[in-house]
Amino acid sequence: MTALAEYEDGLDENGLPRSETMSILADPDNPKGTHTYVVDVARNWGTYALEMRQKDEAFSGENFLRSRKFMLRRVDRQPPASDSP
């Protein structure tokens, strides 16, 4: 457990090793650099659904209650109905 805590302490806010992301070897202006970083954009659909529900007027403004908790759960979708007989 201690090893895991030490490993996690070495990660930056993006979950990458801080020793690599802050290294001079990652500097894009360093001609001797060994690596760089790029950004991919992804959406966490669970978090998106939660945010949209929290914005709902039924749960905000005068209807806001600190005691209300928004519980995220997975729901499997049904396959689309076939149009063929």
Backbone as a printed PyTorch tensor [residue, N CA C, xyz], in Angstrom:
tensor([[[  0.8170,  -1.1880,   0.0000],
         [  0.0000,   0.0000,   0.0000],
         [  0.8700,   1.2640,   0.0000]],

        [[  1.9810,   1.1840,   0.7020],
         [  2.8960,   2.3180,   0.7470],
         [  3.4710,   2.6040,  -0.6320]],

        [[  3.7900,   1.5520,  -1.3710],
         [  4.3490,   1.7320,  -2.7160],
         [  3.3460,   2.4240,  -3.6280]],

        [[  2.0740,   2.0570,  -3.5150],
         [  1.0380,   2.6880,  -4.3320],
         [  0.9130,   4.1640,  -3.9780]],

        [[  0.9270,   4.4910,  -2.6990],
         [  0.8340,   5.8850,  -2.2660],
         [  2.0180,   6.6920,  -2.7890]],

        [[  3.2050,   6.1240,  -2.7390],
         [  4.3890,   6.8180,  -3.2460],
         [  4.2930,   7.0270,  -4.7540]],

        [[  3.8040,   6.0130,  -5.4650],
         [  3.6330,   6.1340,  -6.9130],
         [  2.6300,   7.2400,  -7.2340]],

        [[  1.4860,   7.2310,  -6.5500],
         [  0.4580,   8.2400,  -6.8000],
         [  0.9470,   9.6410,  -6.4650]],

        [[  1.7840,   9.7750,  -5.4490],
         [  2.3440,  11.0840,  -5.0920],
         [  3.2130,  11.6440,  -6.2120]],

        [[  3.7580,  10.7730,  -7.0450],
         [  4.6150,  11.2070,  -8.1400],
         [  3.8610,  11.5390,  -9.4170]],

        [[  2.5270,  11.4410,  -9.3830],
         [  1.7330,  11.7350, -10.5720],
         [  1.2530,  13.1790, -10.5640]],

        [[  1.1320,  13.7580, -11.7460],
         [  0.5940,  15.1160, -11.8380],
         [ -0.9320,  15.0550, -11.9120]],

        [[ -1.5640,  16.1990, -12.1060],
         [ -3.0260,  16.2760, -12.1230],
         [ -3.6570,  15.5230, -13.2940]],

        [[ -2.8510,  15.1230, -14.2610],
         [ -3.3500,  14.3560, -15.4050],
         [ -3.0510,  12.8690, -15.2820]],

        [[ -2.4760,  12.4750, -14.1610],
         [ -2.1690,  11.0680, -13.9440],
         [ -0.8860,  10.6060, -14.6050]],

        [[ -0.0680,  11.5440, -15.0500],
         [  1.2070,  11.2170, -15.6940],
         [  2.3500,  11.4420, -14.7070]],

        [[  3.4480,  10.7030, -14.8640],
         [  4.5800,  10.8810, -13.9510],
         [  5.1270,  12.3150, -14.0160]],

        [[  5.1160,  12.9790, -12.8870],
         [  5.5950,  14.3610, -12.8040],
         [  7.0630,  14.4650, -13.2180]],

        [[  7.8370,  13.4280, -12.9260],
         [  9.2580,  13.4460, -13.2940],
         [  9.4380,  13.5030, -14.8060]],

        [[  8.4760,  13.0040, -15.5650],
         [  8.5520,  13.0590, -17.0220],
         [  7.9300,  14.3400, -17.5710]],

        [[  6.7730,  14.7390, -17.0390],
         [  6.0820,  15.9040, -17.5990],
         [  6.8020,  17.2120, -17.2910]],

        [[  7.5910,  17.2310, -16.2130],
         [  8.3050,  18.4530, -15.8500],
         [  9.7830,  18.3910, -16.2290]],

        [[ 10.1670,  17.3330, -16.9010],
         [ 11.5610,  17.1490, -17.2970],
         [ 11.9410,  18.1090, -18.4210]],

        [[ 13.1880,  18.5410, -18.4200],
         [ 13.7210,  19.3570, -19.5180],
         [ 13.6370,  18.5890, -20.8330]],

        [[ 13.6100,  17.2660, -20.7560],
         [ 13.5190,  16.4460, -21.9650],
         [ 12.1340,  16.5190, -22.6190]],

        [[ 11.1530,  17.0540, -21.8960],
         [  9.8070,  17.2110, -22.4530],
         [  9.5780,  18.6200, -22.9980]],

        [[ 10.5230,  19.5070, -22.7760],
         [ 10.3950,  20.8930, -23.2340],
         [ 10.3850,  20.9160, -24.7620]],

        [[  9.3010,  21.4150, -25.3800],
         [  9.2410,  21.4260, -26.8420],
         [ 10.3120,  22.3020, -27.4860]],

        [[ 10.9100,  23.2170, -26.7170],
         [ 11.9680,  24.0770, -27.2560],
         [ 13.3650,  23.4840, -27.0680]],

        [[ 13.4490,  22.3350, -26.4360],
         [ 14.7420,  21.6880, -26.2110],
         [ 15.0830,  20.8270, -27.4290]],

        [[ 16.1220,  21.1940, -28.1940],
         [ 16.4750,  20.4030, -29.3820],
         [ 16.9240,  18.9790, -29.0390]],

        [[ 17.3200,  18.7520, -27.7970],
         [ 17.7260,  17.4100, -27.3770],
         [ 16.6020,  16.6890, -26.6310]],

        [[ 15.4160,  17.2490, -26.6900],
         [ 14.2750,  16.6330, -26.0130],
         [ 13.9790,  15.2430, -26.5530]],

        [[ 13.4490,  14.4170, -25.6950],
         [ 13.1680,  13.0300, -26.0800],
         [ 11.6860,  12.7480, -26.2790]],

        [[ 10.8410,  13.6250, -25.7760],
         [  9.4070,  13.3880, -25.8950],
         [  8.6510,  14.7030, -25.7320]],

        [[  7.4000,  14.6780, -26.1170],
         [  6.5320,  15.8410, -25.9640],
         [  5.1420,  15.3430, -25.5900]],

        [[  4.2120,  16.2440, -25.4400],
         [  2.8540,  15.8680, -25.0540],
         [  1.8530,  16.5030, -26.0020]],

        [[  0.8200,  15.7770, -26.2820],
         [ -0.2910,  16.2710, -27.0860],
         [ -1.5610,  16.0430, -26.2760]],

        [[ -2.6090,  16.7280, -26.6590],
         [ -3.8720,  16.6360, -25.9300],
         [ -4.9230,  15.9680, -26.8010]],

        [[ -5.5520,  14.9550, -26.2670],
         [ -6.7180,  14.3460, -26.8920],
         [ -7.9340,  14.8130, -26.1030]],

        [[ -9.0060,  15.0790, -26.7990],
         [-10.2280,  15.5140, -26.1290],
         [-11.2010,  14.3410, -26.1030]],

        [[-11.7040,  14.0490, -24.9450],
         [-12.6770,  12.9750, -24.7800],
         [-13.7730,  13.4620, -23.8410]],

        [[-14.8970,  12.8540, -23.9340],
         [-15.9990,  13.2240, -23.0440],
         [-16.3580,  12.0260, -22.1860]],

        [[-16.4610,  12.2650, -20.8890],
         [-16.9460,  11.2570, -19.9610],
         [-18.4650,  11.3840, -19.9650]],

        [[-19.1310,  10.4630, -20.6240],
         [-20.5850,  10.5740, -20.8020],
         [-21.3420,  10.4430, -19.4900]],

        [[-20.7830,   9.7280, -18.5380],
         [-21.4260,   9.6390, -17.2310],
         [-21.4220,  10.9860, -16.5270]],

        [[-20.2690,  11.6520, -16.5320],
         [-20.1630,  12.9750, -15.9150],
         [-21.0360,  13.9830, -16.6470]],

        [[-21.0980,  13.8790, -17.9660],
         [-21.9440,  14.7760, -18.7640],
         [-23.4130,  14.6280, -18.3580]],

        [[-23.8920,  13.3930, -18.2470],
         [-25.2850,  13.1630, -17.8560],
         [-25.5550,  13.7410, -16.4710]],

        [[-24.6010,  13.5710, -15.5710],
         [-24.7380,  14.1010, -14.2190],
         [-24.8090,  15.6240, -14.2360]],

        [[-23.9340,  16.2660, -14.9930],
         [-23.9310,  17.7270, -15.0730],
         [-25.2340,  18.2590, -15.6610]],

        [[-25.7330,  17.6170, -16.7020],
         [-26.9750,  18.0690, -17.3330],
         [-28.1550,  17.9460, -16.3700]],

        [[-28.1860,  16.8680, -15.6050],
         [-29.2790,  16.6810, -14.6470],
         [-29.1890,  17.7120, -13.5260]],

        [[-27.9900,  18.0250, -13.0760],
         [-27.8210,  19.0080, -12.0100],
         [-28.2240,  20.4030, -12.4660]],

        [[-28.1210,  20.6890, -13.7720],
         [-28.5110,  21.9950, -14.3030],
         [-30.0230,  22.1340, -14.4550]],

        [[-30.7300,  21.0230, -14.3830],
         [-32.1810,  21.0240, -14.5570],
         [-32.8190,  21.9890, -13.5530]],

        [[-33.7160,  22.8560, -14.0350],
         [-34.3710,  23.8420, -13.1660],
         [-35.1410,  23.1890, -12.0270]],

        [[-35.5690,  21.9530, -12.2160],
         [-36.3090,  21.2530, -11.1650],
         [-35.4460,  21.0040,  -9.9290]],

        [[-34.1180,  21.1110, -10.0900],
         [-33.2180,  20.8180,  -8.9760],
         [-32.3130,  21.9930,  -8.6160]],

        [[-32.5560,  23.1670,  -9.1810],
         [-31.6870,  24.3110,  -8.9190],
         [-32.5090,  25.4980,  -8.4220]],

        [[-31.8230,  26.5980,  -8.1490],
         [-32.5080,  27.8030,  -7.6680],
         [-33.2430,  27.5390,  -6.3670]],

        [[-34.5150,  27.9130,  -6.3160],
         [-35.3130,  27.7070,  -5.1050],
         [-35.5420,  26.2280,  -4.8160]],

        [[-35.3610,  25.3930,  -5.8090],
         [-35.5620,  23.9480,  -5.6360],
         [-34.2950,  23.2200,  -5.1900]],

        [[-33.2010,  23.9740,  -5.0120],
         [-31.9390,  23.3530,  -4.6140],
         [-32.0270,  22.8460,  -3.1770]],

        [[-31.5920,  21.6300,  -2.9710],
         [-31.4990,  21.0490,  -1.6320],
         [-30.1200,  20.4160,  -1.4820]],

        [[-29.4010,  20.7920,  -0.4400],
         [-28.0870,  20.1890,  -0.2150],
         [-28.2040,  18.7020,   0.0680]],

        [[-29.3470,  18.3030,   0.6060],
         [-29.5330,  16.8920,   0.9400],
         [-29.7540,  16.0160,  -0.2870]],

        [[-30.0590,  16.6300,  -1.4180],
         [-30.3000,  15.8510,  -2.6370],
         [-28.9680,  15.3940,  -3.2150]],

        [[-28.8700,  14.1250,  -3.4830],
         [-27.6630,  13.5450,  -4.0730],
         [-28.0090,  13.0140,  -5.4550]],

        [[-27.1410,  13.2510,  -6.3940],
         [-27.3220,  12.7710,  -7.7560],
         [-26.5090,  11.4880,  -7.9010]],

        [[-27.1820,  10.4040,  -8.1390],
         [-26.5420,   9.0950,  -8.2160],
         [-26.4400,   8.6660,  -9.6740]],

        [[-25.2350,   8.4910, -10.1410],
         [-24.9910,   8.0780, -11.5180],
         [-25.0670,   6.5590, -11.5980]],

        [[-25.8110,   6.0490, -12.5700],
         [-25.8960,   4.6070, -12.7770],
         [-25.9570,   4.3100, -14.2600]],

        [[-25.5040,   3.1480, -14.6250],
         [-25.4990,   2.7130, -16.0210],
         [-26.8500,   2.0900, -16.3580]],

        [[-27.3470,   2.3930, -17.5600],
         [-28.5750,   1.7890, -18.0720],
         [-28.2590,   1.2540, -19.4620]],

        [[-28.4320,  -0.0360, -19.6660],
         [-28.1900,  -0.6260, -20.9840],
         [-29.3100,  -0.2340, -21.9350]],

        [[-28.9300,   0.1550, -23.1490],
         [-29.9100,   0.5230, -24.1680],
         [-30.3960,  -0.7200, -24.8950]],

        [[-31.6190,  -0.6380, -25.3670],
         [-32.1750,  -1.7120, -26.1820],
         [-31.7460,  -1.4840, -27.6230]],

        [[-31.4650,  -2.5570, -28.3730],
         [-31.1170,  -2.3570, -29.7800],
         [-32.3050,  -1.7690, -30.5290]],

        [[-32.0470,  -0.9710, -31.5690],
         [-33.1500,  -0.3800, -32.3190],
         [-34.0510,  -1.4690, -32.8970]],

        [[-35.3410,  -1.1720, -32.9140],
         [-36.3040,  -2.1230, -33.4750],
         [-36.0920,  -2.2300, -34.9780]],

        [[-36.2170,  -3.4150, -35.4870],
         [-36.0580,  -3.6470, -36.9210],
         [-37.3470,  -3.2840, -37.6430]],

        [[-37.2150,  -2.6200, -38.8020],
         [-38.3900,  -2.2420, -39.5890],
         [-38.8820,  -3.3870, -40.4650]],

        [[-38.0740,  -4.4190, -40.6130],
         [-38.4780,  -5.5120, -41.5010],
         [-39.4250,  -6.4660, -40.7740]],

        [[-40.3740,  -7.0710, -41.5230],
         [-41.3630,  -7.9700, -40.8910],
         [-40.7790,  -9.2750, -40.4270]]])
